[in-house]
């Protein structure tokens, strides 16, 4: 998994690409909670992520908990149909602000 970061319109945008599974989830886990602690608004762009396993969902849940605990905002952007289906089936859709793209996610964070 490749992870890059940029600041855009007052939000930190974390771009992930590749598969978010047991072999790559640790890389995102090392970045996401730490960035949420140091930024008020974080967008995780999943446009280039075609697959999310339960290990990936766990990392995203850790990020959501970090955001809530710190009074920060986290939004997800660009979920593919297959990733969105995983979110819908697992009940994760209701846990996150989800937008079709980064601009929408930034706008949703306010």
PEKAZI-V551560 format. One record per residue. N is the residue number from 1. RES is the residue in three letters. OMEGA is omega in whole degrees, 0 to 359 (NA if undefined). NEAR is the number of other C-alpha atoms within 10 Angstrom. D_CENTER is the distance of its C-alpha to the mean C-alpha in Angstrom with 2 decimals. Layout:
{{N:RES:OMEGA:NEAR:D_CENTER} {N:RES:OMEGA:NEAR:D_CENTER}}
This chain:
{{1:UNK:176:16:13.53} {2:UNK:179:14:13.55} {3:UNK:175:14:11.29} {4:UNK:184:11:12.46} {5:UNK:172:15:12.12} {6:UNK:175:9:14.02} {7:UNK:183:13:14.91} {8:UNK:177:13:15.47} {9:UNK:176:10:17.24} {10:UNK:179:12:16.62} {11:UNK:172:20:12.85} {12:UNK:178:21:11.17} {13:UNK:176:25:9.25} {14:UNK:180:23:7.62} {15:UNK:176:19:8.67} {16:UNK:176:19:8.39} {17:UNK:184:17:11.42} {18:UNK:179:16:13.42} {19:UNK:176:19:13.19} {20:UNK:184:25:10.78} {21:UNK:185:18:13.79} {22:UNK:181:13:16.09} {23:UNK:183:11:17.28} {24:UNK:185:15:14.10} {25:UNK:180:21:11.81} {26:UNK:179:15:13.84} {27:UNK:178:14:12.91} {28:UNK:178:19:9.21} {29:UNK:179:16:10.63} {30:UNK:185:11:13.05} {31:UNK:193:15:10.83} {32:UNK:182:22:7.82} {33:UNK:180:19:10.30} {34:UNK:180:12:12.91} {35:UNK:178:19:11.29} {36:UNK:180:24:10.42} {37:UNK:186:17:14.09} {38:UNK:179:12:15.42} {39:UNK:180:17:13.76} {40:UNK:182:17:14.22} {41:UNK:179:24:11.51} {42:UNK:174:28:8.12} {43:UNK:174:30:6.26} {44:UNK:182:23:3.47} {45:UNK:182:26:6.21} {46:UNK:182:25:6.73} {47:UNK:184:19:10.34} {48:UNK:176:16:11.91} {49:UNK:184:20:10.52} {50:UNK:185:16:13.40} {51:UNK:174:18:13.14} {52:UNK:178:22:11.15} {53:UNK:178:14:13.65} {54:UNK:177:14:14.16} {55:UNK:176:16:13.44} {56:UNK:177:21:9.89} {57:UNK:179:18:9.63} {58:UNK:179:16:11.29} {59:UNK:179:21:8.92} {60:UNK:177:24:6.08} {61:UNK:176:16:9.24} {62:UNK:177:14:10.33} {63:UNK:179:24:7.58} {64:UNK:179:21:8.56} {65:UNK:178:17:12.07} {66:UNK:179:20:12.05} {67:UNK:180:23:11.14} {68:UNK:182:12:13.85} {69:UNK:183:10:16.25} {70:UNK:182:13:16.20} {71:UNK:181:13:16.34} {72:UNK:180:18:13.28} {73:UNK:178:22:10.93} {74:UNK:176:30:7.16} {75:UNK:176:24:6.32} {76:UNK:181:24:4.58} {77:UNK:168:23:7.29} {78:UNK:179:20:9.71} {79:UNK:175:21:9.57} {80:UNK:180:16:12.89} {81:UNK:182:10:15.53} {82:UNK:177:13:15.47} {83:UNK:178:17:11.79} {84:UNK:178:18:12.35} {85:UNK:177:14:15.47} {86:UNK:178:18:13.95} {87:UNK:181:18:11.86} {88:UNK:182:12:15.19} {89:UNK:183:9:17.34} {90:UNK:182:12:15.52} {91:UNK:182:10:15.30} {92:UNK:181:15:11.56} {93:UNK:183:14:11.83} {94:UNK:182:10:13.68} {95:UNK:188:13:11.34} {96:UNK:164:15:8.68} {97:UNK:184:16:9.53} {98:UNK:180:22:9.01} {99:UNK:181:19:10.84} {100:UNK:181:15:12.56} {101:UNK:184:16:11.97} {102:UNK:180:23:10.97} {103:UNK:178:13:14.26} {104:UNK:179:16:13.77} {105:UNK:178:25:10.50} {106:UNK:179:24:12.46} {107:UNK:181:12:15.42} {108:UNK:179:14:13.88} {109:UNK:176:16:13.07} {110:UNK:NA:9:16.77}}
